Amino acid sequence: MRKFLKNEGVQAFLASVICILLGILIGYIVLLLINPQGAGESIMNVIKNFFYKKPARQMKELGNTLAKTMPLILCSLSILFSYKVGLFNIGTAGQYVAGACASLYAALAWGWGWFPCMLLAIFAGALLASITGLLKAYCNVNEVISGIMLNWIALYTANTLLTNVKESTSPYTLYLDKTNPSALLPTVGLDQVFNNSNVTIAVPITILVAVCIWIILSKSKLGYELKATGNNKNAAKYAGMAQNRNIILTLAISGALAGLGASLLYQTGYMRWECTQSSVPAMGFNGIAAAFLGGLHPIGAIFSSFFIQHITDGGQYVNTNFYSSQISDVISSVIIYLCGFVLFIKLTMKKILAKKDEQKGAK
């Protein structure tokens, strides 16, 4: 049994489950403190999400959850890719914004098709992240500081540019399906499987990208060099590796993933950009929780991202007769916050097992 618990994958899974259960428990306690009468029903509705609906609506709601999960997966891949290489790309949120701006502007202002819009979103995310990479590589500017600053620059630049393609009577951009249907991602029949929801080729693209990231990090020479540079750039330089190039390349790939994520959401037509928003979309920051909840593994990120989006969407089914509508955000935020303790719990488990092995050896 002890040998089983020492397995890295098992430890990551158990740590994630513990964080999820703690988050749900704390959310339930918060509901009890506010109003115990509807606490049980509300927390169960959060967990059930679309299962709360009638069977005829369940597939459609599942499809909508999947549509919002795909960009979250890519944001978590963006975070974990840079983290594996020793960098913390908190600028993922801004790179996500850059991707959204690029894809929407190309679609609504220039009338581009879905594939060129997607490529432009990838390029925009990579370009913004490369600025952070250049500052890190050549000026030794901490990537967290420059990333945070660029988040706000990206947000207000996007608001300014997309004002040119917004509705005259609202702060939202024009409807993509009415203005330029060719910019919508193909559904290849997936929308019918999920009862006319917004499921598109974003699903297979995201899964393919996750597998590719796993291969790059675990099975390729490039991945080895990138991780070596992140762990110790001076040692990597001594070994003949181009450490500055690797830092820039790492952040460029990370930004490209975030930009692609935005494209795969906004090019479904499911959401429109609000040109007056004053805060960076939460998707980029939720990617941090999804990355750690998934054990910093690309495949684990797929399941953790779905869970986080499932809980977030389930928050809308909290009984508003007993609680304000904002309580759903509190519950989902608590659960997402607890996801950040995965590595701490995993480390604690390792220490406990090591201590037991030491006591066993002493006997």
C-alpha positions, 0 to 999 in steps of 0.5 A, a space after each residue: 500500500 505504501 509503495 502505491 501511495 509513493 507513486 507520483 501520479 497517485 499522490 497528485 490524484 489524491 491531493 486533487 481529490 482532497 482539495 476538491 472535497 475541502 473546497 466543497 466542504 468550506 462552500 457548504 459551511 459558508 452556506 450554513 452560516 448564511 442560511 442553513 435552510 437551503 444549504 444542502 440543496 444549494 451545494 448539491 445543485 452546484 455539484 450537479 450543474 447541468 444534471 439539475 436540468 431536465 433530461 432534454 436540456 442536459 446535453 445542451 448544457 453539457 455542450 455549453 460547459 464544454 465550449 467554455 472548458 476548452 479555453 480554460 484547458 488551453 490557459 492551464 496548458 499555458 501556465 503549466 508549460 511555462 511553469 515546467 520550464 521554471 517560469 511563472 507566466 501570470 501574463 496568460 490572462 493578457 495573452 488570452 485577451 490579445 487572442 480574443 482581440 485579434 480574432 474578433 477584430 479580424 473577423 468583424 472588421 476585415 471579414 476573415 475566415 475562421 482559420 486565419 482568425 485563429 492563426 492571428 489569435 495564436 500569433 497575438 498571444 505569442 507576440 505579447 508573451 515574447 515581450 515578457 520573454 525578451 525583458 526576462 532574457 536580456 534585461 532580467 525583468 521578472 516575468 511576473 511583474 512584466 506579465 501583470 503590467 502587460 495584462 492591463 495594457 492588453 485589456 485596454 488596447 482590446 477595449 479600444 480596438 474592438 470599440 470599432 466593431 461593437 454595436 451602436 446601442 450596447 458595449 458588446 461587439 457585433 454578433 459573429 454569426 450575423 456579421 461574418 458567419 465564415 469566422 465561426 468555427 466548424 461544428 462538424 456535427 458536434 453541435 447536433 450531438 449536444 443538442 444545438 449547443 456551441 460545441 465545435 472543433 475546439 474540442 478535438 483541437 484542444 485535446 490534440 494540443 494537450 497531447 502535443 504539449 505532453 509529448 514536447 515536455 516529456 519526450 522531446 529534446 526541445 522539452 529537455 532543453 527548455 526545462 534545463 534552461 528554466 531550472 538553471 540557465 547558467 548551467 544550460 549556457 555552460 552546456 551549450 544551450 541558447 538560454 535566452 532563446 529558450 526563455 523567449 521560446 517558452 513564453 512565446 509557446 505559452 502565449 500562443 496557447 492562451 491566444 488559441 484558447 480565446 479564439 476557440 471561445 469567441 469564434 464559437 459565437 457563444 460569447 461577445 467581448 464587452 468593450 467597457 470591461 475594466 477587469 481582465 477575464 478570469 479565464 487566464 487566472 482560473 488556468 492557474 488553479 486548473 494547472 495545479 489541480 491537474 498535477 501540472 500534467 497536460 492530460 490532468 489539465 483536461 479533467 481539472 479544467 472541466 471540473 472547475 468549469 463544471 463547478 463555476 457553471 453549477 453556481 448559477 443553480 444556487 437557490 436565490 430564495 435563500 442566498 444572493 446571486 453572488 453566493 455562487 461566485 463565492 462558492 466556486 471561488 473557494 473551491 478554485 482557491 483550494 485547488 492551489 494547495 495541491 502541491 502543498 498537500 502532495 508535499 505533506 503526503 511525501 513527508 509523512 511517508 518518508 517519516 514512516 519509512 524512517 521510523 520503520 528503518 529505525 526499528 
